Amino acid sequence: MNDVVSRPIYYEGQILGPADLLDAIEYARAKRERHDRYLHRWGIVDGLTLTSTGARLFVEPGIAIDGYGREIVVTDRLGLTADDFRRVQGTSADAAALYPVFLTSVFRTREPVPSAMGACAALQASRIQERFQVRFGNLGDETLAEEQEAPGLSAAPSPAEGVSQWLILLGFVSWNDAAGSFASVADFKDVSGNRIGRRYVGVNADSMAAQSGTLVLKTQQRPTPSNPALRLSDDDGGTLSFGFFERPGVFKPVVTVTSDGDIEAKGKLQGRAVTDAVQMESGVATDGMTVPLPPGITPEQLVDGSATVHTLISPHIDPTTPPAPTPAGHVWTGAVQECRVDDDHRLLCRICWTRIDLTASPPPQEVLVLAGSCDYLVLATARRGQGGGP
Amino acid sequence: MTQNMAVLYIKHTGHVLAAFTRTADPDGTPDLAAVVGAGFMLRNPLTHTFHDRLQFVLPPDVLDVKVVPVDPAVFVNPQTFVVDGDQVTRVGGATTARVSALTQTAIDIALPANTTSDLKVWAAIAGRAPATSERQIVAGQINSGSANVTLTLAILPGDYGVAVAAAGLPIAFGSRSVP
């Protein structure tokens, strides 16, 4: 077939041969494969999970699309035995290693059946079975799946028969040499810091549009309350929300952007300060330390002048908490010796504590000058163009 | 006041030097560099028995910060507390480690009696401003069965203030001249 897409048509009285009918099938098959390759991205569509009972490894039913656009359908649970594994790995499998398990497409003609044209006619195949093959890979083969390159665009479909070399990674299995059985299965494996594992189909699209007025992106097909989701909705005049599904169909947003541009957040907003917004921090701090800055304001911004702070402090003297034990008839009084913020935004606060013996005349005194504490309030603004960027 | 506070403490011995709360993020671990800034300024208490005014500017690498449950007493005199696991406890008593000798090359830190277990010690040495900007920080350990340890340093002759922290004992301050 040449590179022009050619759609078969028929006319009244035409004598149809097998090639004419096959052209119609191949036209439809090529179109479907191009759709699956170019509008989508190859991978697992659904199912095809690995499970193990130890003695046997199972591939659960599911569907995948390979890099040629071939659809691979596993309708029944497939069981693999320890012998299947040994045939590939021998008897020297590394117990600590995870071996990749691949799925490939296999198109084969069904066993020929006698032609109805007479006893002298040859046996003819009248069906191609779109089957599959599950095979164990060697250690390191998992990277091959990501490195595969699909053939170029063609008007023709993939070969009508044969074994595809396209590998779809279903997961990994580890081997228990002593027991002669499968030890565990895994969906992913860390390879040099990269997470390699099951790849699912994707979509090649620049735009998506909902029909119900709500578009939802979820990290799981059946999300639990711990799986996040993103929802774009026409509700309430238009909202963009990040949140979780408390239960099926019940979305609980934690951050919402409204059509007015307001942001409603259940948690804290952190990061560099928004320009022209006033950030605030308050609390109690003691002598010698730098007064805490509001979230998003950094000491570097104070140094380079891209943020301005206004700091208000007042001595924090709590008469119910004296600096030392108080004998009966004695009282502690606190007087501020120093309370200021220096050029380095450092709090300097000292309290002169005096213990007075009220039972003596004249009352003797003990004096202590200690590090003191202050209530502080810091207001800060980041200047436009200097403090709000990422 | 919030349920938690943050304490700034000497990493080697756990002695608390400062405490603070933050309304915006009361439970988050603060950025050490942000609260130490140009250096934490440690100053000695003044009493009728010792009233030399000493100050030590400590860099962030000898300090650490931790969030612990609030204890109002820490805000009155933070230097009498140490970090103990996930909380702070008061260190009391008159026993402290002291400087038994200070030279241009070494500082000797001594206890009144032999310690029965290894004891971490830390010292800050600062020139008496404005005469000199010399500053040294040393850390080590008095071994079990000993009463002192000698730690090396390098300072010029002059008058110095010394702060000594020994694990489990109050911080001691003193003045020394190095000939």
Boltz contact constraints between the chains, C-beta under 6 A:
constraints:
  - contact:
      token1: [A, 281]
      token2: [B, 22]
      max_distance: 6.0
  - contact:
      token1: [A, 281]
      token2: [B, 24]
      max_distance: 6.0
  - contact:
      token1: [A, 282]
      token2: [B, 23]
      max_distance: 6.0
  - contact:
      token1: [A, 283]
      token2: [B, 20]
      max_distance: 6.0
  - contact:
      token1: [A, 283]
      token2: [B, 21]
      max_distance: 6.0
  - contact:
      token1: [A, 283]
      token2: [B, 22]
      max_distance: 6.0
  - contact:
      token1: [A, 283]
      token2: [B, 23]
      max_distance: 6.0
  - contact:
      token1: [A, 284]
      token2: [B, 21]
      max_distance: 6.0
  - contact:
      token1: [A, 284]
      token2: [B, 75]
      max_distance: 6.0
  - contact:
      token1: [A, 285]
      token2: [B, 20]
      max_distance: 6.0
  - contact:
      token1: [A, 286]
      token2: [B, 18]
      max_distance: 6.0
  - contact:
      token1: [A, 286]
      token2: [B, 19]
      max_distance: 6.0
  - contact:
      token1: [A, 286]
      token2: [B, 78]
      max_distance: 6.0
  - contact:
      token1: [A, 288]
      token2: [B, 18]
      max_distance: 6.0
  - contact:
      token1: [A, 288]
      token2: [B, 40]
      max_distance: 6.0
  - contact:
      token1: [A, 288]
      token2: [B, 41]
      max_distance: 6.0
  - contact:
      token1: [A, 288]
      token2: [B, 42]
      max_distance: 6.0
  - contact:
      token1: [A, 289]
      token2: [B, 8]
      max_distance: 6.0
  - contact:
      token1: [A, 289]
      token2: [B, 18]
      max_distance: 6.0
  - contact:
      token1: [A, 289]
      token2: [B, 35]
      max_distance: 6.0
  - contact:
      token1: [A, 289]
      token2: [B, 40]
      max_distance: 6.0
  - contact:
      token1: [A, 290]
      token2: [B, 35]
      max_distance: 6.0
  - contact:
      token1: [A, 290]
      token2: [B, 37]
      max_distance: 6.0
  - contact:
      token1: [A, 292]
      token2: [B, 22]
      max_distance: 6.0
  - contact:
      token1: [A, 295]
      token2: [B, 24]
      max_distance: 6.0
  - contact:
      token1: [A, 299]
      token2: [B, 34]
      max_distance: 6.0
  - contact:
      token1: [A, 299]
      token2: [B, 37]
      max_distance: 6.0
  - contact:
      token1: [A, 321]
      token2: [B, 72]
      max_distance: 6.0
  - contact:
      token1: [A, 321]
      token2: [B, 73]
      max_distance: 6.0
  - contact:
      token1: [A, 321]
      token2: [B, 76]
      max_distance: 6.0
  - contact:
      token1: [A, 323]
      token2: [B, 76]
      max_distance: 6.0
  - contact:
      token1: [A, 323]
      token2: [B, 77]
      max_distance: 6.0
  - contact:
      token1: [A, 344]
      token2: [B, 37]
      max_distance: 6.0
  - contact:
      token1: [A, 344]
      token2: [B, 38]
      max_distance: 6.0
  - contact:
      token1: [A, 368]
      token2: [B, 47]
      max_distance: 6.0
  - contact:
      token1: [A, 369]
      token2: [B, 46]
      max_distance: 6.0
  - contact:
      token1: [A, 370]
      token2: [B, 45]
      max_distance: 6.0
  - contact:
      token1: [A, 370]
      token2: [B, 77]
      max_distance: 6.0
  - contact:
      token1: [A, 373]
      token2: [B, 75]
      max_distance: 6.0
